[in-house]
Amino acid sequence: MMKAATFQWLVLLAMTAVAVGLSQATLSDNAILAPVLLTTLIKGRIVIDRFMALQGAIAPWRWIVLGWLVLVLGLIGYAFHMAQT
Amino acid sequence: MWFFILAELLVFGVFFLAYAFARTRNVELFNASQLELDQLSGAINTVLLISSSYFVVRAVDQIRHGRSRSCTYWLLAAMTCGGAFLVLKLAEFGAKIEAGITMSTNTFFMFYLGLGFFHFMHVVLGMVILGAVTLKAWKGGYSAASYSGVETGAAYWHMVDLVWIILFPLIYVLH
């Protein structure tokens, strides 16, 4: 179990590096939006499901927190996309 | 505790969306102001909070196996990362204030300082909670049969981490 947690921690660090790298690259604002939000979604899901141990928890806790994550990131994506068009 | 955590997530969610939609009307201003932020400091703070969350996971695992002393050490490691986060954040705020930037400078900095300080206070509260749990663990107050206090403190700390995981790309990365 702790090997899995260590792996997830390393994935979280790698995803952070990817997001920072994307922001430093000479890419358009639109080009980095989806990948940065995707890495954030993956990171959030790891924290919710694995670190908070909500995967397999009694409903509806997991779905409420995951729903919050998806809704907030989705609306942030919509707002940033709207600002670029 | 979960009702409290959900309420906190809801409040942060509203602030995040307020920032994102306020930006749609001031894109140039937000992009120009964002360039004045120390992205490296934000990235280091992300590493610190993610690592502290991982250390808390290790602490919970140790107490599940009845290893109270080892649980204490992992919690201390988590608190060290949390403390480093607070020091870095204070330095970041200090640099902005020294540069004459306040909440009334513009809309971007109102959100940057407001959201940053609001999250900062949650980290402080998380440190207080982890401190109390660490002290009790050090005194042998938890066991493999009774460790709900460690789990509760861990859940709050992970919430603080989860919020930062969104706050960092929103304020420092996306443009």
Interface residues (C-beta under 8 A of the other chain):
Chain A: M1 M2 A5 T6 Q8 W9 L12 L13 T16 A19 V20 L22 S23 D29 I32 L33 V36 L37 T39 T40 K43 G44 V47 I48 R50 F51 M52 W61 I64 V65 W68 L69 L71 V72 L73 L75 I76 A79 F80 M82 A83 Q84
Chain B: W2 L6 L9 L10 G13 F16 L17 A20 F21 R23 T24 V27 Q39 A43 T46 V47 I50 S51 S53 Y54 V56 V57 R58 D61 A154 A155 H158 M159 D161 L162 I165 I166 F168 P169 L170 Y172 V173 L174 H175
